[in-house]
Amino acid sequence: MTQETAYDTVQKYHRAWTSGDIDTAMSYVADDITCRAPGVDLDGKDAYCGFIGGFAPMLTGIGDIAEFVDGDRVALFYYPQTATTSTTPAAEFFTVKDAKITESVLIFDRLSYGPPEQA
């Protein structure tokens, strides 16, 4: 039996949430996850699920940039594409323990994902 790596866990999580399957994505997240994101610190799976679940429906696509792995830590860089932007990069840095994401640091420009300016 093959042991799942941190990279495997993060990839499955990322593919699930970016395709709108929040329930599957959350199956890769620890109950006591901590997430640091622009303007908010999230503690616990419910808070994290609400945050990710609130953004996922806005996605129109994902453009991959790069991935880095260092043991139980994985970094993803990508372009979350929405109606307001397709070129604003985002980065996530995950820590994985026992095939569950326990920590996430999420970096993005919040203003780029806001509603478009009115003329």
Buried (B, 14 or more C-beta within 10 A) or exposed (E): EEEEBBBBBBBBBBEBBBEEEBEBBBEBBBEEBBBEBEEEEBEBBEBBBEBBBEBBEEBEEBEEEEBEBEEBBBBBBBBBBBEBBEEBBBBBBBBBEEBBBBBBBBBBEEEBBEEEEEE
